[in-house]
């Protein structure tokens, strides 16, 4: 595809397309000037003034177009810099966040430590319950022995009182 075809299908102005356009305009103008200069001897003073005014207008238009192009480039550069600044800020935020997040290995270590602690506490609770049950069983056995001893003492006292009563009669 030739440059003319690209320009006819592309409606956006870039620095390159503007340069090509202005180069062609100036080339056409130079060609016209050459033709005009050849026929200059035939021109009147007023015709020359009109040509000079036209040339100045074209030069002014070209200068304004170049200035507008430079301003557009500067605005685009500023916008690009702002975009890159926000992208860099976002990257920095992600980097900070990633640095603060726990790794899978660290979490596995914590999980293992918690599991060990839970096993240890479960064993302690079991031992405390076993001790409590043992204490309750010991208290029950002691109560049974005391009751048996009191019963035996009561029987013995009854027997002794029965014998004493029998002997006193």
C-alpha positions as CSV (number, residue, x, y, z in Angstrom):
1,X,0.0,0.0,0.0
2,X,1.5,3.3,-1.0
3,X,1.7,6.3,1.2
4,X,-1.0,8.1,-0.8
5,X,-3.3,5.1,-0.2
6,X,-2.6,5.0,3.5
7,X,-3.3,8.7,3.8
8,X,-6.5,8.4,1.9
9,X,-7.7,5.6,4.2
10,X,-6.3,7.1,7.5
11,X,-8.1,10.1,8.8
12,X,-5.9,10.6,11.9
13,X,-3.0,13.1,11.9
14,X,0.3,12.0,13.2
15,X,3.6,13.8,13.2
16,X,4.7,11.8,10.2
17,X,1.5,12.3,8.2
18,X,1.6,16.1,9.0
19,X,5.2,16.3,7.9
20,X,4.4,14.5,4.6
21,X,1.4,16.8,4.0
22,X,3.3,20.0,4.7
23,X,6.2,18.8,2.6
24,X,3.9,18.3,-0.3
25,X,2.2,21.6,0.2
26,X,5.5,23.4,0.3
27,X,6.7,21.4,-2.7
28,X,3.6,22.4,-4.6
29,X,4.1,26.0,-3.5
30,X,7.7,26.0,-4.6
31,X,6.6,24.6,-8.0
32,X,4.0,27.3,-8.3
33,X,6.6,29.9,-7.3
34,X,8.9,28.7,-10.0
35,X,6.2,29.0,-12.5
36,X,5.3,32.4,-11.2
37,X,8.9,33.5,-11.2
38,X,9.2,32.5,-14.8
39,X,6.2,34.6,-15.6
40,X,7.3,37.4,-13.2
41,X,8.3,39.7,-15.9
42,X,4.7,39.5,-17.1
43,X,3.2,40.3,-13.7
44,X,2.2,43.6,-12.5
45,X,3.3,45.0,-9.1
46,X,-0.1,44.2,-7.6
47,X,0.1,40.6,-8.8
48,X,3.5,40.3,-7.1
49,X,2.1,41.7,-3.9
50,X,-0.8,39.2,-4.0
51,X,1.7,36.4,-4.5
52,X,3.9,37.6,-1.7
53,X,0.9,37.8,0.7
54,X,-0.2,34.3,-0.4
55,X,3.3,33.0,0.3
56,X,3.3,34.7,3.7
57,X,-0.1,33.2,4.5
58,X,1.1,29.7,3.6
59,X,4.2,30.1,5.7
60,X,2.2,31.3,8.6
61,X,-0.2,28.4,8.3
62,X,2.7,26.0,8.1
63,X,4.3,27.5,11.2
64,X,0.9,27.3,13.1
65,X,0.5,23.7,12.1
66,X,4.0,22.9,13.3
67,X,3.3,24.7,16.6
68,X,0.1,22.8,17.0
69,X,1.8,19.5,16.2
70,X,4.5,20.3,18.8
71,X,1.9,21.1,21.5
72,X,0.0,17.9,20.7
73,X,3.2,15.9,21.0
74,X,4.0,17.5,24.4
75,X,0.5,16.8,25.6
76,X,0.7,13.2,24.5
77,X,4.1,12.9,26.3
78,X,2.7,14.3,29.5
79,X,-0.3,12.0,29.3
80,X,2.0,9.0,28.7
81,X,4.2,10.0,31.7
82,X,1.1,10.3,33.9
83,X,-0.1,6.9,32.8
84,X,3.4,5.4,33.4
85,X,3.5,7.1,36.9
86,X,0.2,5.4,37.8
87,X,1.3,2.1,36.4
88,X,4.5,2.3,38.4
89,X,2.6,3.3,41.5
90,X,0.3,0.2,41.0
91,X,3.4,-2.0,40.6
92,X,4.9,-0.6,43.8
93,X,1.6,-1.3,45.6
94,X,1.6,-4.9,44.3
95,X,5.2,-5.4,45.3
96,X,4.5,-4.1,48.8
97,X,1.5,-6.3,49.1
98,X,3.3,-9.3,47.9
99,X,6.1,-8.7,50.4
100,X,3.6,-8.6,53.2
101,X,1.7,-11.8,52.2
102,X,2.7,-15.0,53.8
103,X,4.3,-17.7,51.6
104,X,2.8,-21.1,51.3
105,X,5.8,-22.6,53.1
106,X,5.4,-20.2,56.0
107,X,1.7,-21.0,56.3
108,X,2.5,-24.8,56.2
109,X,4.9,-24.2,59.1
110,X,2.3,-22.3,61.1
111,X,-0.2,-25.0,60.4
112,X,2.2,-27.7,61.6
113,X,3.0,-25.8,64.8
114,X,-0.7,-25.3,65.5
115,X,-1.5,-28.9,64.9
116,X,1.3,-29.9,67.3
117,X,0.0,-27.4,69.9
118,X,-3.5,-28.8,69.6
119,X,-2.2,-32.4,70.0
120,X,-0.3,-31.3,73.1
121,X,-3.3,-29.5,74.6
122,X,-5.6,-32.5,73.8
123,X,-3.2,-34.8,75.7
124,X,-3.0,-32.4,78.7
125,X,-6.8,-32.2,78.8
126,X,-7.0,-36.0,78.7
127,X,-4.5,-36.3,81.5
128,X,-6.4,-33.8,83.6
129,X,-9.6,-35.7,83.0
130,X,-7.9,-39.0,83.8
131,X,-6.6,-37.5,87.0
132,X,-10.0,-36.1,87.9
133,X,-11.7,-39.5,87.2
134,X,-9.0,-41.2,89.3
135,X,-9.6,-38.7,92.1
136,X,-13.3,-39.3,91.9
137,X,-12.7,-43.1,91.9
138,X,-10.3,-42.7,94.8
139,X,-12.9,-40.6,96.7
140,X,-15.6,-43.2,96.0
141,X,-13.3,-46.0,97.2
142,X,-12.4,-44.1,100.3
143,X,-16.1,-43.4,101.0
144,X,-16.9,-47.0,100.5
145,X,-14.1,-48.1,102.9
146,X,-15.2,-45.5,105.5
147,X,-18.8,-46.7,105.1
148,X,-17.7,-50.3,105.4
149,X,-15.6,-49.4,108.5
150,X,-18.6,-47.6,110.0
151,X,-20.8,-50.4,109.2
152,X,-18.4,-52.9,110.8
153,X,-18.1,-50.6,113.8
154,X,-21.8,-50.4,114.1
155,X,-22.2,-54.1,113.8
156,X,-19.4,-54.6,116.4
157,X,-21.1,-52.0,118.7
158,X,-24.4,-53.8,118.3
159,X,-22.9,-57.1,119.0
160,X,-21.1,-55.7,122.0
161,X,-24.3,-54.0,123.3
162,X,-26.2,-57.2,122.7
163,X,-23.7,-59.2,124.6
164,X,-23.5,-56.6,127.4
165,X,-27.3,-56.6,127.6
166,X,-27.4,-60.3,127.7
167,X,-24.8,-60.4,130.5
168,X,-26.6,-57.9,132.6
169,X,-29.8,-59.7,132.6
